Amino acid sequence: MISRRVQHIAEGIAYRLPQVLAKRRLVPAIERYALTEVNGVPILVAPLDTRRVERLEQYASDDLLRQIAAEVGYPVFLATKGMGYVFLLGHLPRLPRRADFPLTAPMNTVSVGVGISGAINLRWQDLGHVLVAGQTGSGKSVFLRLLVYQALRDGMNLLLSDLDQATFPMLEGHEQLLADIATTPEKGVLLVQKALSECDRRAELFRRVAGYPDTLDEYNRMAGLDGRERLPRVLVVLDEFSALAVSTPEIRQQIAQLGWRGRKFGVQVVFAAQEFTKDLVGPLREQVNTAVCFRVRSAEMAKRVHCAGAESISPQRPGLAVTDRWGLVQTYFVDKSLLGEVRPVLSDEEIEMVQRAGQGGQVSIPKLVEWGWSEWRARKLLEEWEQRGWVVREGTNRRIAPKLREILSTPQTPQSASKPSNGSVYAEIFAGER
């Protein structure tokens, strides 16, 4: 419950903010005020009515933010979504200095890390295309491996560009790669063309299915009813994307095409680089759903990708990032040695189901319902397993495939799941701020 003291502070800010804007000859077009708490931290949100203002960049200048903070007496940040201000009315909770990827992370879901509001998990399709920026040693490469690790676990196909040959050498020749890892700009271009060709192939498969599917999930559901090929998602990772784009300018048009086509066909792209220039960000702006910015060179660069403040992240905080969706996030750590031997983690209930299927391996929705599963869960599980090649269809029934039995018979290499340390408070995250 928000205390009366905090309410009085919020009322004072609401009174003074329009005055500060008016001093700068800006329309004080505050749409409304919202006083709330995030993980126990009180914040005041003041979104702007953008229909009543001109030249929005004047409302987002660093100079104005400094003046607002000085006159109201509390830290102020730009809202990460929409346009407006967020006032911090208390100390932010501690973020861990390191957060190990949890073994219990749900499959078919992307686990990003730990934010101010707790663990961040979302569906692959909700993550969308991703822009990742960060200097050497900031945690960018580890984050790319985190995404790839989960893609491998979830049975996705991969297209990887690794010009420095330092991020994904352990995946050379992996069975889930749709093409060899690109190690030169020329091969990177071919990789993008391969992704576009995969979109072409999937477009043809979509046309053959009755019902006009608009998404990969819709297609797989309809294809399952017709006994047609199910399609896994594809993750395309373009590391050192700026070097690729500079050496081959014609790739930018292909990237734009891949961005809008990939959404429908389940082909997701990660654009990663140390630096994103203005002319690079332009073509990507409409394609990217999520921006993750580790320590970068300049404030201008951070603002360019909508991650203001990332330039001030301490070099002592690898893995810490500013995002345009969740604010500050300590991204999960996954050791690179694990990527070569990724094994899906099945729940005890799923393992028991395979064991109950016995040597014959016959499974069906009615049988799973008989074993205590809901019909919806049974259908969803079997559809996912069929897509992964873990079960094969035999008429109206399905049978456990040898691929799944092999997974269950191979011991997994346990990953560290130690409890994250408390780390430092928010003020210590940024170098030079106390």
Summary of the structure (lengths in Angstrom):
residues: 434
radius of gyration: 24.2
end to end distance: 27.9
largest distance: 78.4
contacts: 1360
relative contact order: 0.13
helix: 42%
strand: 20%
